[in-house]
Amino acid sequence: MLKLLIIASVWFLFFSAILHVVSQQVSLIGVYHDLGDESFFAKFRKILKCNIYLSFPIIFSFNIVMRTTITSIQVTDAFLISLPITLMSLLTVRVLSNPSEELKPVLCNFHGDDQKEMLVELHKERMLSFIYSFICRIPRSLLRG
Amino acid sequence: MDPGQAIINLIQFLLGGASLYSLLDDTIVRGLVLMFLLYLVVFIESILANKRAEKRPC
């Protein structure tokens, strides 16, 4: 019984920390801001930090999926393959979350200019919601793996 | 950068490095625990940052 209580309290501590940190980092993905009085390197450091925090669960997830589904793969190979996949996944999400004129939602073509901004905002929200739920789903996948 | 922040950054770096290294070492569970600890440290850091922001005069 004591062991169960310890596991429950540790998981409560870890899970609340994970949800809070991931939520904070994901909310930064869809934001573009002018440099203002901030230096370029300060902004670059913040973006790098945000991407590193989000990379960990994705690297673990891809790594475990590869190791459990491909029996012949080496531990080192699985680790090395999961790095570029994670990098490109985060880059793709970042680009799609901030759509350019070519990548804007098709719905924009059927509405006037006044509603375009709202539709792009909705699109951003959808992308952020996707990545947030994707990352939050990872701990469950990891526990099953 | 103040010494407290430097220590927190160093702890985060060590936890992150050890977590990734454990993937190469085939000890997934240890890696997961280290990753969770890393997020716990970031969580505590954000709480401390909020406390500092509250004390700062507007």
N, CA and C atoms of all chains as a GROMACS GRO file, in nm:
protein
  609
    1MET      N    1   0.083  -0.122   0.000
    1MET     CA    2   0.000   0.000   0.000
    1MET      C    3   0.086   0.126   0.000
    2LEU      N    4   0.193   0.123   0.083
    2LEU     CA    5   0.283   0.238   0.091
    2LEU      C    6   0.351   0.263  -0.044
    3LYS      N    7   0.388   0.151  -0.110
    3LYS     CA    8   0.453   0.163  -0.242
    3LYS      C    9   0.360   0.230  -0.341
    4LEU      N   10   0.233   0.192  -0.338
    4LEU     CA   11   0.135   0.251  -0.430
    4LEU      C   12   0.122   0.400  -0.405
    5LEU      N   13   0.121   0.437  -0.277
    5LEU     CA   14   0.109   0.580  -0.243
    5LEU      C   15   0.230   0.658  -0.292
    6ILE      N   16   0.348   0.596  -0.275
    6ILE     CA   17   0.471   0.663  -0.321
    6ILE      C   18   0.467   0.681  -0.473
    7ILE      N   19   0.427   0.574  -0.545
    7ILE     CA   20   0.421   0.582  -0.692
    7ILE      C   21   0.322   0.689  -0.733
    8ALA      N   22   0.205   0.691  -0.666
    8ALA     CA   23   0.102   0.789  -0.702
    8ALA      C   24   0.151   0.931  -0.680
    9SER      N   25   0.218   0.954  -0.564
    9SER     CA   26   0.263   1.092  -0.539
    9SER      C   27   0.375   1.133  -0.632
   10VAL      N   28   0.468   1.041  -0.662
   10VAL     CA   29   0.578   1.075  -0.756
   10VAL      C   30   0.521   1.104  -0.894
   11TRP      N   31   0.424   1.023  -0.938
   11TRP     CA   32   0.366   1.045  -1.071
   11TRP      C   33   0.290   1.176  -1.076
   12PHE      N   34   0.221   1.209  -0.966
   12PHE     CA   35   0.149   1.337  -0.959
   12PHE      C   36   0.247   1.453  -0.977
   13LEU      N   37   0.361   1.441  -0.907
   13LEU     CA   38   0.463   1.546  -0.914
   13LEU      C   39   0.520   1.556  -1.056
   14PHE      N   40   0.557   1.442  -1.114
   14PHE     CA   41   0.617   1.442  -1.248
   14PHE      C   42   0.516   1.488  -1.352
   15PHE      N   43   0.395   1.435  -1.346
   15PHE     CA   44   0.298   1.460  -1.453
   15PHE      C   45   0.255   1.606  -1.455
   16SER      N   46   0.233   1.664  -1.336
   16SER     CA   47   0.195   1.806  -1.333
   16SER      C   48   0.309   1.892  -1.386
   17ALA      N   49   0.434   1.854  -1.352
   17ALA     CA   50   0.548   1.931  -1.403
   17ALA      C   51   0.557   1.919  -1.555
   18ILE      N   52   0.540   1.797  -1.607
   18ILE     CA   53   0.549   1.776  -1.752
   18ILE      C   54   0.442   1.856  -1.825
   19LEU      N   55   0.317   1.845  -1.778
   19LEU     CA   56   0.207   1.915  -1.846
   19LEU      C   57   0.230   2.065  -1.847
   20HIS      N   58   0.275   2.118  -1.734
   20HIS     CA   59   0.297   2.262  -1.726
   20HIS      C   60   0.409   2.306  -1.820
   21VAL      N   61   0.522   2.234  -1.814
   21VAL     CA   62   0.638   2.275  -1.896
   21VAL      C   63   0.606   2.260  -2.045
   22VAL      N   64   0.547   2.148  -2.084
   22VAL     CA   65   0.516   2.125  -2.226
   22VAL      C   66   0.417   2.230  -2.275
   23SER      N   67   0.317   2.260  -2.193
   23SER     CA   68   0.218   2.360  -2.232
   23SER      C   69   0.284   2.496  -2.253
   24GLN      N   70   0.376   2.532  -2.162
   24GLN     CA   71   0.446   2.661  -2.175
   24GLN      C   72   0.528   2.666  -2.303
   25GLN      N   73   0.599   2.556  -2.331
   25GLN     CA   74   0.687   2.556  -2.449
   25GLN      C   75   0.607   2.553  -2.578
   26VAL      N   76   0.498   2.474  -2.582
   26VAL     CA   77   0.417   2.465  -2.703
   26VAL      C   78   0.354   2.600  -2.734
   27SER      N   79   0.313   2.673  -2.630
   27SER     CA   80   0.247   2.802  -2.654
   27SER      C   81   0.341   2.900  -2.722
   28LEU      N   82   0.472   2.876  -2.711
   28LEU     CA   83   0.568   2.967  -2.776
   28LEU      C   84   0.587   2.937  -2.924
   29ILE      N   85   0.546   2.817  -2.968
   29ILE     CA   86   0.573   2.776  -3.107
   29ILE      C   87   0.501   2.866  -3.207
   30GLY      N   88   0.376   2.899  -3.178
   30GLY     CA   89   0.299   2.975  -3.277
   30GLY      C   90   0.321   3.125  -3.269
   31VAL      N   91   0.422   3.168  -3.193
   31VAL     CA   92   0.439   3.312  -3.172
   31VAL      C   93   0.558   3.364  -3.253
   32TYR      N   94   0.534   3.468  -3.331
   32TYR     CA   95   0.645   3.541  -3.395
   32TYR      C   96   0.643   3.679  -3.335
   33HIS      N   97   0.759   3.728  -3.293
   33HIS     CA   98   0.759   3.865  -3.243
   33HIS      C   99   0.879   3.940  -3.297
   34ASP      N  100   0.864   4.072  -3.306
   34ASP     CA  101   0.976   4.156  -3.351
   34ASP      C  102   1.084   4.156  -3.244
   35LEU      N  103   1.207   4.177  -3.289
   35LEU     CA  104   1.318   4.174  -3.194
   35LEU      C  105   1.306   4.285  -3.091
   36GLY      N  106   1.263   4.404  -3.133
   36GLY     CA  107   1.256   4.517  -3.040
   36GLY      C  108   1.394   4.548  -2.985
   37ASP      N  109   1.405   4.558  -2.852
   37ASP     CA  110   1.537   4.585  -2.795
   37ASP      C  111   1.611   4.456  -2.758
   38GLU      N  112   1.552   4.343  -2.794
   38GLU     CA  113   1.614   4.212  -2.766
   38GLU      C  114   1.719   4.183  -2.875
   39SER      N  115   1.833   4.125  -2.835
   39SER     CA  116   1.935   4.093  -2.936
   39SER      C  117   1.895   3.964  -3.009
   40PHE      N  118   1.952   3.949  -3.129
   40PHE     CA  119   1.920   3.831  -3.209
   40PHE      C  120   1.962   3.703  -3.136
   41PHE      N  121   2.077   3.708  -3.070
   41PHE     CA  122   2.127   3.588  -3.002
   41PHE      C  123   2.040   3.550  -2.883
   42ALA      N  124   1.983   3.651  -2.816
   42ALA     CA  125   1.893   3.622  -2.703
   42ALA      C  126   1.769   3.549  -2.754
   43LYS      N  127   1.716   3.597  -2.868
   43LYS     CA  128   1.598   3.532  -2.924
   43LYS      C  129   1.633   3.391  -2.972
   44PHE      N  130   1.750   3.379  -3.038
   44PHE     CA  131   1.794   3.248  -3.087
   44PHE      C  132   1.810   3.150  -2.971
   45ARG      N  133   1.865   3.198  -2.859
   45ARG     CA  134   1.884   3.112  -2.742
   45ARG      C  135   1.749   3.064  -2.687
   46LYS      N  136   1.650   3.155  -2.684
   46LYS     CA  137   1.518   3.117  -2.634
   46LYS      C  138   1.453   3.012  -2.723
   47ILE      N  139   1.465   3.032  -2.857
   47ILE     CA  140   1.405   2.935  -2.951
   47ILE      C  141   1.473   2.799  -2.936
   48LEU      N  142   1.606   2.802  -2.922
   48LEU     CA  143   1.683   2.678  -2.907
   48LEU      C  144   1.640   2.604  -2.779
   49LYS      N  145   1.624   2.680  -2.671
   49LYS     CA  146   1.585   2.621  -2.542
   49LYS      C  147   1.447   2.556  -2.554
   50CYS      N  148   1.355   2.628  -2.617
   50CYS     CA  149   1.219   2.577  -2.635
   50CYS      C  150   1.220   2.446  -2.715
   51ASN      N  151   1.300   2.444  -2.825
   51ASN     CA  152   1.305   2.324  -2.909
   51ASN      C  153   1.371   2.207  -2.838
   52ILE      N  154   1.472   2.237  -2.756
   52ILE     CA  155   1.539   2.128  -2.682
   52ILE      C  156   1.441   2.064  -2.584
   53TYR      N  157   1.365   2.148  -2.511
   53TYR     CA  158   1.270   2.092  -2.414
   53TYR      C  159   1.165   2.005  -2.484
   54LEU      N  160   1.120   2.049  -2.602
   54LEU     CA  161   1.016   1.971  -2.672
   54LEU      C  162   1.075   1.847  -2.738
   55SER      N  163   1.209   1.849  -2.764
   55SER     CA  164   1.270   1.737  -2.835
   55SER      C  165   1.273   1.608  -2.752
   56PHE      N  166   1.293   1.625  -2.620
   56PHE     CA  167   1.315   1.505  -2.538
   56PHE      C  168   1.204   1.400  -2.550
   57PRO      N  169   1.076   1.438  -2.524
   57PRO     CA  170   0.973   1.333  -2.533
   57PRO      C  171   0.960   1.274  -2.674
   58ILE      N  172   0.984   1.359  -2.777
   58ILE     CA  173   0.970   1.307  -2.915
   58ILE      C  174   1.084   1.211  -2.948
   59ILE      N  175   1.206   1.245  -2.904
   59ILE     CA  176   1.320   1.154  -2.927
   59ILE      C  177   1.293   1.019  -2.859
   60PHE      N  178   1.248   1.024  -2.734
   60PHE     CA  179   1.220   0.900  -2.659
   60PHE      C  180   1.112   0.820  -2.731
   61SER      N  181   1.008   0.893  -2.776
   61SER     CA  182   0.896   0.824  -2.839
   61SER      C  183   0.939   0.752  -2.967
   62PHE      N  184   1.007   0.824  -3.058
   62PHE     CA  185   1.050   0.762  -3.183
   62PHE      C  186   1.147   0.648  -3.157
   63ASN      N  187   1.235   0.670  -3.060
   63ASN     CA  188   1.335   0.570  -3.027
   63ASN      C  189   1.269   0.440  -2.981
   64ILE      N  190   1.173   0.453  -2.890
   64ILE     CA  191   1.108   0.333  -2.836
   64ILE      C  192   1.022   0.264  -2.941
   65VAL      N  193   0.954   0.345  -3.024
   65VAL     CA  194   0.871   0.285  -3.130
   65VAL      C  195   0.960   0.204  -3.225
   66MET      N  196   1.076   0.261  -3.261
   66MET     CA  197   1.166   0.190  -3.353
   66MET      C  198   1.221   0.062  -3.290
   67ARG      N  199   1.257   0.074  -3.162
   67ARG     CA  200   1.319  -0.044  -3.099
   67ARG      C  201   1.219  -0.154  -3.071
   68THR      N  202   1.092  -0.117  -3.055
   68THR     CA  203   0.995  -0.223  -3.026
   68THR      C  204   0.933  -0.281  -3.153
   69THR      N  205   0.933  -0.205  -3.262
   69THR     CA  206   0.870  -0.256  -3.385
   69THR      C  207   0.972  -0.317  -3.482
   70ILE      N  208   1.096  -0.266  -3.482
   70ILE     CA  209   1.200  -0.324  -3.571
   70ILE      C  210   1.294  -0.406  -3.484
   71THR      N  211   1.288  -0.535  -3.498
   71THR     CA  212   1.364  -0.620  -3.405
   71THR      C  213   1.514  -0.618  -3.433
   72SER      N  214   1.551  -0.598  -3.561
   72SER     CA  215   1.693  -0.611  -3.596
   72SER      C  216   1.772  -0.481  -3.576
   73ILE      N  217   1.706  -0.374  -3.532
   73ILE     CA  218   1.776  -0.244  -3.525
   73ILE      C  219   1.866  -0.236  -3.401
   74GLN      N  220   1.983  -0.173  -3.420
   74GLN     CA  221   2.077  -0.154  -3.309
   74GLN      C  222   2.034  -0.034  -3.224
   75VAL      N  223   2.077  -0.034  -3.099
   75VAL     CA  224   2.041   0.076  -3.007
   75VAL      C  225   2.096   0.208  -3.060
   76THR      N  226   2.221   0.208  -3.107
   76THR     CA  227   2.283   0.331  -3.157
   76THR      C  228   2.211   0.382  -3.281
   77ASP      N  229   2.176   0.289  -3.372
   77ASP     CA  230   2.107   0.330  -3.496
   77ASP      C  231   1.971   0.393  -3.464
   78ALA      N  232   1.898   0.330  -3.372
   78ALA     CA  233   1.766   0.384  -3.335
   78ALA      C  234   1.780   0.524  -3.278
   79PHE      N  235   1.884   0.543  -3.196
   79PHE     CA  236   1.907   0.675  -3.137
   79PHE      C  237   1.940   0.778  -3.245
   80LEU      N  238   2.032   0.739  -3.336
   80LEU     CA  239   2.074   0.834  -3.440
   80LEU      C  240   1.961   0.868  -3.537
   81ILE      N  241   1.877   0.768  -3.570
   81ILE     CA  242   1.766   0.795  -3.663
   81ILE      C  243   1.661   0.884  -3.597
   82SER      N  244   1.640   0.865  -3.466
   82SER     CA  245   1.536   0.946  -3.400
   82SER      C  246   1.572   1.094  -3.391
   83LEU      N  247   1.703   1.127  -3.399
   83LEU     CA  248   1.743   1.268  -3.390
   83LEU      C  249   1.694   1.351  -3.510
   84PRO      N  250   1.728   1.313  -3.637
   84PRO     CA  251   1.679   1.394  -3.749
   84PRO      C  252   1.527   1.392  -3.763
   85ILE      N  253   1.463   1.279  -3.727
   85ILE     CA  254   1.316   1.273  -3.736
   85ILE      C  255   1.255   1.376  -3.641
   86THR      N  256   1.309   1.385  -3.519
   86THR     CA  257   1.259   1.482  -3.421
   86THR      C  258   1.282   1.624  -3.469
   87LEU      N  259   1.403   1.648  -3.522
   87LEU     CA  260   1.438   1.783  -3.570
   87LEU      C  261   1.341   1.828  -3.678
   88MET      N  262   1.317   1.739  -3.775
   88MET     CA  263   1.230   1.775  -3.887
   88MET      C  264   1.084   1.786  -3.842
   89SER      N  265   1.043   1.702  -3.745
   89SER     CA  266   0.905   1.709  -3.696
   89SER      C  267   0.878   1.845  -3.634
   90LEU      N  268   0.971   1.889  -3.548
   90LEU     CA  269   0.951   2.019  -3.482
   90LEU      C  270   0.955   2.134  -3.581
   91LEU      N  271   1.047   2.122  -3.680
   91LEU     CA  272   1.056   2.228  -3.782
   91LEU      C  273   0.928   2.235  -3.864
   92THR      N  274   0.876   2.118  -3.902
   92THR     CA  275   0.752   2.113  -3.981
   92THR      C  276   0.638   2.176  -3.904
   93VAL      N  277   0.626   2.139  -3.777
   93VAL     CA  278   0.516   2.193  -3.696
   93VAL      C  279   0.530   2.344  -3.684
   94ARG      N  280   0.654   2.391  -3.667
   94ARG     CA  281   0.673   2.535  -3.652
   94ARG      C  282   0.634   2.609  -3.781
   95VAL      N  283   0.675   2.553  -3.896
   95VAL     CA  284   0.643   2.619  -4.024
   95VAL      C  285   0.492   2.615  -4.048
   96LEU      N  286   0.430   2.499  -4.022
   96LEU     CA  287   0.286   2.487  -4.047
   96LEU      C  288   0.204   2.570  -3.949
   97SER      N  289   0.260   2.592  -3.829
   97SER     CA  290   0.186   2.672  -3.731
   97SER      C  291   0.185   2.820  -3.765
   98ASN      N  292   0.280   2.861  -3.846
   98ASN     CA  293   0.287   3.002  -3.888
   98ASN      C  294   0.275   3.007  -4.039
   99PRO      N  295   0.155   2.985  -4.095
   99PRO     CA  296   0.142   2.965  -4.239
   99PRO      C  297   0.175   3.090  -4.320
  100SER      N  298   0.246   3.068  -4.431
  100SER     CA  299   0.274   3.177  -4.525
  100SER      C  300   0.152   3.189  -4.618
  101GLU      N  301   0.162   3.273  -4.719
  101GLU     CA  302   0.051   3.295  -4.812
  101GLU      C  303   0.016   3.164  -4.887
  102GLU      N  304   0.120   3.083  -4.917
  102GLU     CA  305   0.097   2.958  -4.992
  102GLU      C  306   0.039   2.848  -4.903
  103LEU      N  307   0.070   2.856  -4.774
  103LEU     CA  308   0.029   2.748  -4.683
  103LEU      C  309  -0.094   2.783  -4.601
  104LYS      N  310  -0.152   2.898  -4.630
  104LYS     CA  311  -0.268   2.939  -4.548
  104LYS      C  312  -0.385   2.843  -4.568
  105PRO      N  313  -0.478   2.833  -4.473
  105PRO     CA  314  -0.589   2.740  -4.488
  105PRO      C  315  -0.675   2.772  -4.610
  106VAL      N  316  -0.726   2.667  -4.677
  106VAL     CA  317  -0.805   2.685  -4.800
  106VAL      C  318  -0.932   2.766  -4.771
  107LEU      N  319  -0.981   2.755  -4.649
  107LEU     CA  320  -1.104   2.827  -4.612
  107LEU      C  321  -1.091   2.978  -4.634
  108CYS      N  322  -0.968   3.028  -4.629
  108CYS     CA  323  -0.945   3.171  -4.647
  108CYS      C  324  -0.995   3.219  -4.784
  109ASN      N  325  -0.994   3.128  -4.884
  109ASN     CA  326  -1.035   3.167  -5.020
  109ASN      C  327  -1.185   3.195  -5.029
  110PHE      N  328  -1.260   3.143  -4.933
  110PHE     CA  329  -1.406   3.156  -4.940
  110PHE      C  330  -1.459   3.268  -4.850
  111HIS      N  331  -1.367   3.338  -4.787
  111HIS     CA  332  -1.411   3.446  -4.696
  111HIS      C  333  -1.338   3.576  -4.731
  112GLY      N  334  -1.394   3.682  -4.682
  112GLY     CA  335  -1.335   3.813  -4.707
  112GLY      C  336  -1.209   3.835  -4.624
  113ASP      N  337  -1.141   3.949  -4.653
  113ASP     CA  338  -1.016   3.977  -4.583
  113ASP      C  339  -1.035   3.993  -4.432
  114ASP      N  340  -1.154   4.039  -4.393
  114ASP     CA  341  -1.177   4.063  -4.250
  114ASP      C  342  -1.177   3.934  -4.169
  115GLN      N  343  -1.211   3.822  -4.236
  115GLN     CA  344  -1.217   3.695  -4.160
  115GLN      C  345  -1.092   3.610  -4.178
  116LYS      N  346  -1.002   3.653  -4.269
  116LYS     CA  347  -0.882   3.572  -4.296
  116LYS      C  348  -0.796   3.556  -4.170
  117GLU      N  349  -0.778   3.668  -4.100
  117GLU     CA  350  -0.692   3.662  -3.980
  117GLU      C  351  -0.748   3.565  -3.877
  118MET      N  352  -0.881   3.568  -3.862
  118MET     CA  353  -0.943   3.479  -3.765
  118MET      C  354  -0.922   3.332  -3.806
  119LEU      N  355  -0.934   3.306  -3.938
  119LEU     CA  356  -0.915   3.168  -3.985
  119LEU      C  357  -0.771   3.122  -3.964
  120VAL      N  358  -0.675   3.211  -3.988
  120VAL     CA  359  -0.535   3.175  -3.965
  120VAL      C  360  -0.511   3.150  -3.816
  121GLU      N  361  -0.573   3.231  -3.732
  121GLU     CA  362  -0.560   3.210  -3.587
  121GLU      C  363  -0.615   3.073  -3.548
  122LEU      N  364  -0.731   3.037  -3.607
  122LEU     CA  365  -0.790   2.906  -3.578
  122LEU      C  366  -0.698   2.794  -3.623
  123HIS      N  367  -0.636   2.814  -3.741
  123HIS     CA  368  -0.542   2.715  -3.795
  123HIS      C  369  -0.424   2.698  -3.700
  124LYS      N  370  -0.370   2.810  -3.650
  124LYS     CA  371  -0.258   2.803  -3.554
  124LYS      C  372  -0.300   2.726  -3.429
  125GLU      N  373  -0.419   2.757  -3.380
  125GLU     CA  374  -0.467   2.689  -3.260
  125GLU      C  375  -0.478   2.539  -3.282
  126ARG      N  376  -0.526   2.500  -3.402
  126ARG     CA  377  -0.538   2.357  -3.434
  126ARG      C  378  -0.402   2.289  -3.434
  127MET      N  379  -0.303   2.355  -3.495
  127MET     CA  380  -0.169   2.296  -3.502
  127MET      C  381  -0.108   2.282  -3.362
  128LEU      N  382  -0.125   2.388  -3.281
  128LEU     CA  383  -0.069   2.383  -3.146
  128LEU      C  384  -0.139   2.278  -3.061
  129SER      N  385  -0.270   2.269  -3.081
  129SER     CA  386  -0.346   2.168  -3.008
  129SER      C  387  -0.300   2.027  -3.047
  130PHE      N  388  -0.269   2.010  -3.178
  130PHE     CA  389  -0.221   1.880  -3.225
  130PHE      C  390  -0.089   1.843  -3.160
  131ILE      N  391   0.007   1.936  -3.164
  131ILE     CA  392   0.139   1.900  -3.110
  131ILE      C  393   0.133   1.882  -2.958
  132TYR      N  394   0.047   1.963  -2.892
  132TYR     CA  395   0.035   1.948  -2.746
  132TYR      C  396  -0.022   1.810  -2.713
  133SER      N  397  -0.128   1.772  -2.784
  133SER     CA  398  -0.188   1.641  -2.753
  133SER      C  399  -0.093   1.528  -2.794
  134PHE      N  400  -0.016   1.550  -2.902
  134PHE     CA  401   0.080   1.450  -2.946
  134PHE      C  402   0.187   1.426  -2.839
  135ILE      N  403   0.241   1.536  -2.786
  135ILE     CA  404   0.346   1.523  -2.685
  135ILE      C  405   0.289   1.466  -2.555
  136CYS      N  406   0.168   1.507  -2.520
  136CYS     CA  407   0.108   1.455  -2.397
  136CYS      C  408   0.070   1.307  -2.410
  137ARG      N  409   0.050   1.262  -2.532
  137ARG     CA  410   0.017   1.121  -2.556
  137ARG      C  411   0.141   1.033  -2.539
  138ILE      N  412   0.260   1.097  -2.557
  138ILE     CA  413   0.384   1.019  -2.556
  138ILE      C  414   0.409   0.946  -2.424
  139PRO      N  415   0.393   1.012  -2.308
  139PRO     CA  416   0.416   0.936  -2.184
  139PRO      C  417   0.334   0.808  -2.174
  140ARG      N  418   0.210   0.814  -2.225
  140ARG     CA  419   0.127   0.693  -2.221
  140ARG      C  420   0.184   0.585  -2.312
  141SER      N  421   0.229   0.629  -2.434
  141SER     CA  422   0.288   0.532  -2.525
  141SER      C  423   0.414   0.472  -2.464
  142LEU      N  424   0.492   0.558  -2.398
  142LEU     CA  425   0.616   0.510  -2.338
  142LEU      C  426   0.588   0.408  -2.228
  143LEU      N  427   0.485   0.434  -2.149
  143LEU     CA  428   0.453   0.342  -2.040
  143LEU      C  429   0.402   0.208  -2.095
  144ARG      N  430   0.333   0.214  -2.210
  144ARG     CA  431   0.284   0.089  -2.269
  144ARG      C  432   0.400   0.011  -2.330
  145GLY      N  433   0.499   0.088  -2.389
  145GLY     CA  434   0.612   0.023  -2.456
  145GLY      C  435   0.702  -0.044  -2.353
  146MET      N  436   2.463   3.659  -1.599
  146MET     CA  437   2.384   3.549  -1.541
  146MET      C  438   2.423   3.529  -1.394
  147ASP      N  439   2.321   3.527  -1.306
  147ASP     CA  440   2.354   3.509  -1.164
  147ASP      C  441   2.389   3.363  -1.134
  148PRO      N  442   2.463   3.340  -1.024
  148PRO     CA  443   2.512   3.204  -0.994
  148PRO      C  444   2.399   3.101  -0.979
  149GLY      N  445   2.285   3.143  -0.921
  149GLY     CA  446   2.173   3.049  -0.904
  149GLY      C  447   2.123   2.998  -1.039
  150GLN      N  448   2.108   3.092  -1.133
  150GLN     CA  449   2.060   3.055  -1.267
  150GLN      C  450   2.162   2.963  -1.337
  151ALA      N  451   2.291   2.995  -1.316
  151ALA     CA  452   2.397   2.914  -1.378
  151ALA      C  453   2.391   2.771  -1.325
  152ILE      N  454   2.366   2.757  -1.194
  152ILE     CA  455   2.359   2.622  -1.134
  152ILE      C  456   2.239   2.546  -1.190
  153ILE      N  457   2.125   2.616  -1.201
  153ILE     CA  458   2.003   2.551  -1.255
  153ILE      C  459   2.028   2.506  -1.399
  154ASN      N  460   2.093   2.595  -1.478
  154ASN     CA  461   2.124   2.560  -1.617
  154ASN      C  462   2.216   2.438  -1.626
  155LEU      N  463   2.314   2.436  -1.534
  155LEU     CA  464   2.408   2.323  -1.533
  155LEU      C  465   2.336   2.193  -1.498
  156ILE      N  466   2.246   2.201  -1.399
  156ILE     CA  467   2.170   2.081  -1.359
  156ILE      C  468   2.085   2.032  -1.477
  157GLN      N  469   2.021   2.129  -1.546
  157GLN     CA  470   1.937   2.091  -1.661
  157GLN      C  471   2.021   2.026  -1.770
  158PHE      N  472   2.139   2.084  -1.795
  158PHE     CA  473   2.228   2.029  -1.898
  158PHE      C  474   2.270   1.886  -1.864
  159LEU      N  475   2.306   1.866  -1.736
  159LEU     CA  476   2.352   1.733  -1.694
  159LEU      C  477   2.237   1.631  -1.702
  160LEU      N  478   2.118   1.673  -1.657
  160LEU     CA  479   2.004   1.580  -1.661
  160LEU      C  480   1.968   1.546  -1.805
  161GLY      N  481   1.968   1.648  -1.894
  161GLY     CA  482   1.936   1.624  -2.034
  161GLY      C  483   2.038   1.534  -2.101
  162GLY      N  484   2.166   1.562  -2.074
  162GLY     CA  485   2.273   1.481  -2.133
  162GLY      C  486   2.266   1.337  -2.086
  163ALA      N  487   2.246   1.320  -1.955
  163ALA     CA  488   2.239   1.185  -1.898
  163ALA      C  489   2.117   1.110  -1.952
  164SER      N  490   2.008   1.185  -1.971
  164SER     CA  491   1.885   1.123  -2.023
  164SER      C  492   1.907   1.071  -2.165
  165LEU      N  493   1.972   1.154  -2.248
  165LEU     CA  494   1.997   1.109  -2.386
  165LEU      C  495   2.100   0.997  -2.390
  166TYR      N  496   2.201   1.007  -2.302
  166TYR     CA  497   2.304   0.904  -2.299
  166TYR      C  498   2.246   0.768  -2.261
  167SER      N  499   2.142   0.772  -2.176
  167SER     CA  500   2.082   0.646  -2.132
  167SER      C  501   2.014   0.574  -2.249
  168LEU      N  502   1.975   0.651  -2.353
  168LEU     CA  503   1.917   0.585  -2.471
  168LEU      C  504   2.022   0.503  -2.544
  169LEU      N  505   2.146   0.554  -2.542
  169LEU     CA  506   2.256   0.480  -2.607
  169LEU      C  507   2.299   0.362  -2.522
  170ASP      N  508   2.275   0.375  -2.391
  170ASP     CA  509   2.320   0.273  -2.298
  170ASP      C  510   2.213   0.164  -2.276
  171ASP      N  511   2.102   0.174  -2.350
  171ASP     CA  512   1.994   0.075  -2.342
  171ASP      C  513   1.930   0.069  -2.203
  172THR      N  514   1.920   0.184  -2.136
  172THR     CA  515   1.849   0.187  -2.006
  172THR      C  516   1.740   0.292  -2.016
  173ILE      N  517   1.630   0.253  -2.081
  173ILE     CA  518   1.522   0.346  -2.113
  173ILE      C  519   1.457   0.402  -1.986
  174VAL      N  520   1.435   0.314  -1.888
  174VAL     CA  521   1.361   0.357  -1.769
  174VAL      C  522   1.440   0.465  -1.695
  175ARG      N  523   1.571   0.444  -1.685
  175ARG     CA  524   1.655   0.545  -1.618
  175ARG      C  525   1.648   0.677  -1.696
  176GLY      N  526   1.650   0.665  -1.827
  176GLY     CA  527   1.641   0.784  -1.912
  176GLY      C  528   1.511   0.858  -1.893
  177LEU      N  529   1.403   0.782  -1.882
  177LEU     CA  530   1.271   0.845  -1.861
  177LEU      C  531   1.267   0.920  -1.728
  178VAL      N  532   1.319   0.855  -1.625
  178VAL     CA  533   1.318   0.920  -1.492
  178VAL      C  534   1.401   1.049  -1.496
  179LEU      N  535   1.516   1.043  -1.566
  179LEU     CA  536   1.600   1.163  -1.576
  179LEU      C  537   1.528   1.273  -1.654
  180MET      N  538   1.454   1.232  -1.760
  180MET     CA  539   1.379   1.331  -1.838
  180MET      C  540   1.270   1.395  -1.751
  181PHE      N  541   1.202   1.312  -1.672
  181PHE     CA  542   1.098   1.365  -1.583
  181PHE      C  543   1.160   1.462  -1.482
  182LEU      N  544   1.280   1.425  -1.431
  182LEU     CA  545   1.347   1.513  -1.334
  182LEU      C  546   1.385   1.646  -1.398
  183LEU      N  547   1.426   1.637  -1.526
  183LEU     CA  548   1.460   1.760  -1.599
  183LEU      C  549   1.340   1.854  -1.606
  184TYR      N  550   1.223   1.797  -1.638
  184TYR     CA  551   1.102   1.879  -1.647
  184TYR      C  552   1.062   1.933  -1.510
  185LEU      N  553   1.090   1.854  -1.407
  185LEU     CA  554   1.060   1.901  -1.271
  185LEU      C  555   1.146   2.023  -1.237
  186VAL      N  556   1.273   2.018  -1.277
  186VAL     CA  557   1.363   2.132  -1.252
  186VAL      C  558   1.316   2.255  -1.328
  187VAL      N  559   1.274   2.235  -1.456
  187VAL     CA  560   1.224   2.348  -1.536
  187VAL      C  561   1.098   2.405  -1.472
  188PHE      N  562   1.013   2.315  -1.420
  188PHE     CA  563   0.889   2.356  -1.354
  188PHE      C  564   0.920   2.443  -1.232
  189ILE      N  565   1.014   2.398  -1.150
  189ILE     CA  566   1.053   2.475  -1.031
  189ILE      C  567   1.114   2.609  -1.073
  190GLU      N  568   1.194   2.605  -1.181
  190GLU     CA  569   1.256   2.729  -1.230
  190GLU      C  570   1.149   2.830  -1.271
  191SER      N  571   1.042   2.781  -1.339
  191SER     CA  572   0.937   2.874  -1.384
  191SER      C  573   0.859   2.930  -1.264
  192ILE      N  574   0.841   2.846  -1.159
  192ILE     CA  575   0.774   2.896  -1.038
  192ILE      C  576   0.857   3.007  -0.973
  193LEU      N  577   0.990   2.983  -0.965
  193LEU     CA  578   1.079   3.084  -0.905
  193LEU      C  579   1.079   3.212  -0.988
  194ALA      N  580   1.076   3.197  -1.122
  194ALA     CA  581   1.073   3.315  -1.210
  194ALA      C  582   0.946   3.395  -1.186
  195ASN      N  583   0.833   3.325  -1.168
  195ASN     CA  584   0.706   3.394  -1.140
  195ASN      C  585   0.711   3.469  -1.007
  196LYS      N  586   0.774   3.404  -0.907
  196LYS     CA  587   0.787   3.468  -0.775
  196LYS      C  588   0.870   3.596  -0.785
  197ARG      N  589   0.982   3.584  -0.864
  197ARG     CA  590   1.070   3.702  -0.880
  197ARG      C  591   0.996   3.814  -0.950
  198ALA      N  592   0.914   3.779  -1.050
  198ALA     CA  593   0.840   3.880  -1.127
  198ALA      C  594   0.736   3.950  -1.038
  199GLU      N  595   0.680   3.875  -0.942
  199GLU     CA  596   0.581   3.935  -0.850
  199GLU      C  597   0.645   4.040  -0.760
  200LYS      N  598   0.769   4.012  -0.717
  200LYS     CA  599   0.837   4.104  -0.624
  200LYS      C  600   0.884   4.231  -0.694
  201ARG      N  601   0.908   4.219  -0.829
  201ARG     CA  602   0.963   4.334  -0.904
  201ARG      C  603   0.858   4.446  -0.908
  202PRO      N  604   0.898   4.570  -0.878
  202PRO     CA  605   0.801   4.679  -0.886
  202PRO      C  606   0.762   4.711  -1.030
  203CYS      N  607   0.636   4.751  -1.051
  203CYS     CA  608   0.589   4.780  -1.188
  203CYS      C  609   0.642   4.917  -1.234
   0.00000   0.00000   0.00000
